Amino acid sequence: MILNSIIQEFTGLIPFAVILFIVFLIIPGHFFKIGTIIALSLVFGICVSCLNYFITQIQLDVLKFSPSELWMKPFEHDISQCGLQPKDVNIRYRFANDSVALTFFNTVTIDPMMWKGLEHDQAAIDAKKNIETFVTPKIPIKTKLFLDNIKNIMSPEAQKFIFKHELGHVFHNYSLKYIVLAGTMVAVATFIALISAGATITSLGGTAAIMIGLTLGGSTKLILGYSKNVFFKAREERMADDFAAQFSTKEEIEAAADFFEHYESHAQEYRKDLELNSNIPSIILTGYTDGKTRAQELRNKITI
């Protein structure tokens, strides 16, 4: 898993390296001056943030299935219960793999393949047909079994908590903060790459300096990515849990705790089958607390 992250990180550097090389050919005499380095770093960071924003918006624009009126009412009730306005929160059906539900800006996406109680909602039926046509055939058998296990342990009370958790992300503007942070990380990594290349180009030559710059820039981005998981994403997940717990009944919190506890057991078996087990805590790899720890944290909220 770590190796895949490293490969993806350094593969992702190729477009940046090409752009920087073109800029270097245009202004070779000014390329490694501190003002140019700062400007390029900021431009790269802003471009990445804008690109992430527009890509996310495009992904949302193509989601055409939302709960029908009768099935929308329970969601709207929970939105109002959490102090938000139903008109300010969009709900769409979308495949979410094992996440059940996800949030993008002010849109909460519900996976109709995993969410119970949608069997007679025509919009959910149509969304499922699309997923079964274009997504399901590409899912490995072991992953399908894992998803089936996750659906089997889902309860209506756990679903309500999960939905309110996603509303917590809407309330705390998680998506926008994530996009800004992603751009900032790229800006910092670009700055490190250019500074290190500029500091070594005279003594080591252009090729070696470029390799050092790319290595240090990529390593910086990788370290910042895992740091983001621990210090940003994990914090945002806890804030969303706190938000959900504030507006949930004791039964809903307990049901969510049971779900995350059983989810972790199934996830461990799934990772074992795929030989993906790692000694590195999930909070570092993904930004999510492991299910058993999360379950205990939720149960602690009941006693507070």
N, C-alpha and C positions, 0 to 999 in steps of 0.2 A: 504493500500500500504506500509506504514511504517512497519506494523506488519509482512507482508510477507518478507520484506527486513531483519528484525531482525531474523525471523525464518530461512531464507536461510543462513544468516551469521553464525549463531551458528550451524546449521546443517553441514555447510562446515568445521567446526572446528574438526569434529569427526576424519577424516583421519589424520589430523595433531596431534591430541591428542594421537592416537594409535601409531604413529611413535615415538613421544616423549617418550611415556611410554616404548617402546621397547628400545630406547636409554638409558633411565634411568636405566632399568634393566641391561644393559651391563656395564655402567659406573656410578653407583650410587654415588661414592665418588667424582666424578669430574663434575657431571651433572649441578650443580648450580654455578659453578665457572664462573667468568665473561668472561674468554676466551672461555669456552665451549658455553656459552649463545650467545656470539657474532658470533661464528662459526656456530652454529645451525641456528641462525637468517639469516645469509648470505646464507647458503645452502638452506634454505627454500625459500628465496626470489628468488635466482637464478633458483631453480627448477621450481617455479611457472612461471617465465618469459619464461624459455625454453619450458615448457609444453604449455603455451598459444601460443607461436610462432609455435610450431610443429602442434598443433591442428588446428590453423588458416590455416597453409600451407596445411594440409590434406584436410580441407574443400574446399580450392581453387582448389586443384588438381582434385577433383571429378566433378568440374563444366566443362561440356564439350560443352555447347552451347554458341557461341559468334556470334555477328552480321554477316550476310553474306556480301559479298564484297560491294554490292550496298548500304546497310544500314550502313556499317562501315564507309563509306566516310564522312558523316556529323560529326560523332564522331571524326574522325581523323582531320577534319578541325578545330574543336573546340580545340582539343589538341594542334595543331600547333599554333592556335591563342593565346593560353594561354602560349606560350613560351616553351612548352614541346615537346618531340619527340614522335610521335605515336608509334614507336617501343619499347619505354620504359613504355608504359601504356597498360595494358591488359583490355579488356572489356568482361564480361561474363553476361549471363542471369541467374538470380537467384531470387527466391521469397524473397521479402524484407518487407512483411507485410505492414505497413503504411509508411515506410521510402522511398519508391519509388526507391531510389538508395543508395548504401552503398559502402564504400571503405575499402579494406583490402590490406595493403602494397601498391603495385603499380597496384592493380587490382580494377577497378570500376565495381560493379555489378548493372545491370539494371533489374528492375522487369518487365517482359514482360506482366504481368497481368495489370499493372498500366500505363505503358509507351505507349503513343499514337504514331501512325504512323508505327507500326511494323506488321500490319495486313497481309502483303504479304511476310514477311521475313520467309523463311522456318525454319531457326534456332529458331526464336522466337516462331513459331507455335509448333515446337517439344518441346521446353521448356515449353510452356503453357500446352501441353498435359501431360507432366510429373507432373507439379504442380497440374493440375486438377485431376490427378490420385492419387497422394500420399499426397498432402497438403490440397487442397480445402475441401475434405470430413471431415477433422478434425477441420475446422474453424467454430466457432459458427455463427448462423444466423445474430445476431446483428453486429458481426465483419465484415461479408460479406457486409452488408448494409453500414457500415461505409467506407469500402474500395471502394465500388461503388461510394459513395459520393465524396471521395477523387479523384477518377479517373475522375469524371464528371467535377470537377473544374480545372483540369489540362489543360494547354494550351501549344502549341509548344514553346512559348517564355519562359514560366516558366520552362519547361523541360530543355532548353538550360542553364538557370541559375543554375538549380539544378545539372546538369552534370558538369558545371564549378566549382561549389562549391565542388563537390567530387574531382575534379582535384586539388583543393586547398589543400585537405587533403593529396593527393599524394605528392604535392610539399613540404608540411611542414612535411612530414614523420610522420603523426599522429599515424599510427598503431604501429610503433616501439616505439615511445615515450609512448604510452598507455601501451604497454607490459612491458617496463622498470618500469614505474610508478606502475603498478600492483604488480610487484615483490618487489619493494621497500616498498609498503604498507604492504605486507605480512611479510617482514623482520622486520619492525618496530613493527607490532602487535605481532609477535613471541617474540621479545625482551621484550616487555612490559609484556607479559604473563609469561615468564620464570623469569624475575626479580621479579615480584610481587609474584609468587609462591615460589620462593627461599627465599624471605624476610619474608614469613609467615609460612613456613613449620615447623619451630622449635616450634613456639608458638601455632599454631593451628592444627598441624598434617597434614599428607599427603593428605587426602581426601579434607579437607577444603582448603588447599593451592592450590590443583589442580582446584577446583571449582572457587576460586578467580582468579587464573591465566587465566582460560578459559573465565571467565566473563570479566575481564579487557582487555584481548587480543581481544575477539570478539567485545567489545565496541569500542576499539581503531580502529579496522578494519572498523567498521560501520561508525564511525565519519570521518575517513580518506576517506572512499568511498564517502560520501556526500560532503566533502571538495574538493575531486577530481573533482566532478561534477561542483562545483562553480568556482574553481580557475584554473582548467585545461581544462576540456571538454568544458565548456561554452566559454572559451578564444579561444580554437581551432576552435570552430564553428564560432565565429566572424571573426577569421583570414581567414577561408575558404570563408565566405561571402565577406570579403574585397577583397580576391583574385578573386572571381567570378565577383564582381562589377567592378573591374579594367578592365576586358576584356569583359564586357557585354554592350549592348546598353541600352539606357534609357527605351526603350520598354520592354526589357527583365527584367530589374530590377523592373519595375512597375508591370509586370505580375507576377513575383515571390512574390512581396509584396502582391498583391491581393490573390495569392494562399495561402500564409501562414496565411493571415487574415481569409479567408474562412475556411481554414483547422482548425484553432483554434475554430471557431464556431461549426464545425461538431464534433471536438474532445470533446468539452465541453458537447454537447448533448449525445455523445457516453458514456462518463464517467458517466453522469447523469443516463443513462439507466442502466448501470452496477453498479451504486451506488459506483463509484470509485472517486468521487469528493473529493478533499483535499484542505485544506487551506494553505498547504505548497507550496511555489512557485515551478513551474516545473523545474527551474534552479537548485534547490537543489535536487529534486527527480531524474532528468534525465540528467541534464547538458544542456538541451535545453531551450532557452528563449521562453516564450509563443509566439504563432504566431502573435498576435497583436503587441506586443512590437517589435518583429523581423521585422514585416512589416514596422513599423514606422522608425526603424533604417535603413532599406533599402531605404526608400523614402528620408531619410536625406542625403543619399549618392548621390542622383540625384542632389540635390541642392548645394552640395559642389563644 
